[in-house]
Amino acid sequence: MKGFKFHGINAGIKPDSQKDLGIIFSEKPASMAAVFTKNKVIAAPLILGKDRLKNGVCQAVLVNSGNANCFTGEQGLQDAIESSNIVAKAFEIPEELVMVSSTGVIGLPLPIGNFEKGIPLLIKDIDSGSVDDFAEAILTTDTTKKIIRKECIHKGKVYTIVGIAKGSGMIKPDMATMLAFICTDLNILYSMLQSILQKSCNRSFNRISVDGDTSTNDTVLCLANGMSQAYIEGEDDIIEFQKNLDEVLFSLSKKIVKDGEGATKLVKIIVKGAKSPRDAFMAAQTISNSNLVKTALFGEDPNWGRVVAAAGRSGAEVVMEKIDLLFGDVLIVDKGEWCGKGAEIKANKILKEQEFNIILDLNIGKFEDYFLFCDFSQEYVRINADYRS
Amino acid sequence: MKGFKFHGINAGIKPDSQKDLGIIFSEKPASMAAVFTKNKVIAAPLILGKDRLKNGVCQAVLVNSGNANCFTGEQGLQDAIESSNIVAKAFEIPEELVMVSSTGVIGLPLPIGNFEKGIPLLIKDIDSGSVDDFAEAILTTDTTKKIIRKECIHKGKVYTIVGIAKGSGMIKPDMATMLAFICTDLNILYSMLQSILQKSCNRSFNRISVDGDTSTNDTVLCLANGMSQAYIEGEDDIIEFQKNLDEVLFSLSKKIVKDGEGATKLVKIIVKGAKSPRDAFMAAQTISNSNLVKTALFGEDPNWGRVVAAAGRSGAEVVMEKIDLLFGDVLIVDKGEWCGKGAEIKANKILKEQEFNIILDLNIGKFEDYFLFCDFSQEYVRINADYRS
């Protein structure tokens, strides 16, 4: 991918010696698009970021783990601005072209001293850095780095999309939370990029559930520096790029669910035959957030009663006598009637797999939606009950 | 309490020899009020019950545990009617005066043979029966019987309210779910009784959360047979009775939360200073349903970031800089600023107690609401992951 540099180091923000400070730098100012958390409680970097997003241009992104810079008041905002200024000076670019992002402990002041020491080192060695270094530096209690790289060809011209994400619970034990950075050397207007990114997020990061909680720091940032020969103009170009970006974000969101706290299974709930798009969404979301469905899946129990009851309370229109329910390809409820022990034994085999679909057909409309989610184990409770210190 | 009889026996509906069939009988037809689950997927007894509620009169209530008679199709409804007919014949009363209620496994046909054998025995020995026998017969995997008895004096006349409930998860491992039966010898019109019961439910059973799931069988049934000298006429009488009924239902709902699956703590979240009643409700409900809040409480971790983040995503209007948060009497967030480690250490002491309040003051309005809920332990996951067979 042309014109992007990545690096990550340990700057002493985390208690241990893990990497905790990462940078993305584009040789040319890039078109920028971003999607932020809908949570009404937001961290300082998002207050700054929402403001700078208006320009639609970005050249450098500084990300730290170990401290969320959330609930840090006016000082937190000053620290966010200060850290971006240090980056701007070092690269000799306007500070408006710098975005900052934080993830980690809530409520503690940002250790700005570590930034003053760390950023110059980070930038001095940037040419020795890699996407892997950056991906590592943004992790909190994730168990794996999350990187997707896709080569695309547009009208004979090659361009690349690289996506890096962190996150494995909607909120970790006072960690906050899901971040994703998408870089491409495609040439595209930031206004176009924003609407395409929003669509892609709705089909990926907005369709996953680990524990139903959403955080104060969630950010998806996309930079397109236009340094490849490929550029986007008309509708057809947009549709093609949308497809490629969707693929990258969906793969990243899948990695997040797979790395879900204590997760042992990756499940896709597909709700069909809903009366409205909203009904399909509500039913799929409620099922994917149901503790009783999630714990049953952990127990490899084809407990269809819980899936149907969750749909019933979702607010979606549901007619009992019309419901079909499948675990994988096993029909377990047929027009509202249980298919018997035999079907459950077959379904139980499906649930022993690590990845499978659950399909709920409401059979009263033509609308469909889905959610990706994971099961719910004792390990989740252990992780989240542990005292923070 | 005048004119009510209770009994409960084992009729072989449950696999073990526990009591599983209970009866309530009133010597005179009683005014009836009832509140049913809002879930769109409902069990056969509720289909029958909603129809018979229209009469506003009831003399006998048959309740079984071990089988929910849910997802049992047309046959399930026939079985519900058949079992009510057996009761009607035995008592020589019209079948319209009989209500039936079921809780237990979903999807299996009701073993009507056990009802044909069991009901005559149950009714023959009814004079040897007790409230305790009935309370025991309606339990599924509850760990304790749930009975509240209240003596009231109205204009010098004594009347009694007896409430019996079951339920310890919104849905148990394919068990379904919360039932409550309220009997009183007060004299009151069924139309009055219905609106009073509805209000009481909103202040009690609709303000508790064990795991955020709601079931297909939830029912609260209230009978008033008027056999005491106390009767209700005007507004003042209603307000006084409302207070007494509220007390009984609130105590019962508290017992349900205390017996929550794997629960170790009983917590009341109070949201104050909300911009609208709906905002107060949404914030309190979202906090009480948050797995991250519940697991933190299990870990005795005053993780205020999770409480505030849950409020932030609840849909309620939240202004970060105005929020106050208290664990018990310990202020931990003051106008959006963390009160420091000292406050957290104090709060940690509060969280070591078995019962405490969390108070979130949004400080942007005058509306208030609350939820009763429990913490979230590995035990919950163990209970709900166990394979049903």
Interface residues (C-beta under 8 A of the other chain):
Chain A: K38 N39 K40 V41 I42 C70 F71 G73 I106 G107 L108 G169 M170 I171 P173 D174 A176 D211 G212 D213 T214 S215 T216 N289 S290 N291 L292 T295 A296 F298 G299 E300 D301 N303 W304 G305 R306 V308 A309 A310 A311 G312 R313 A316 E317 V318 M320 E321 V333 G336 E337 W338 F376 S377 Q378 Y380 V381 R382 N384 A385 D386 Y387 R388
Chain B: K38 N39 K40 V41 I42 C70 F71 G73 I106 G107 L108 G169 M170 I171 P173 D174 A176 D211 G212 D213 T214 S215 T216 N289 S290 N291 L292 T295 A296 F298 G299 E300 D301 N303 W304 G305 R306 V308 A309 A310 A311 G312 R313 A316 E317 V318 M320 E321 V333 G336 E337 W338 F376 S377 Q378 Y380 V381 R382 N384 A385 D386 Y387 R388
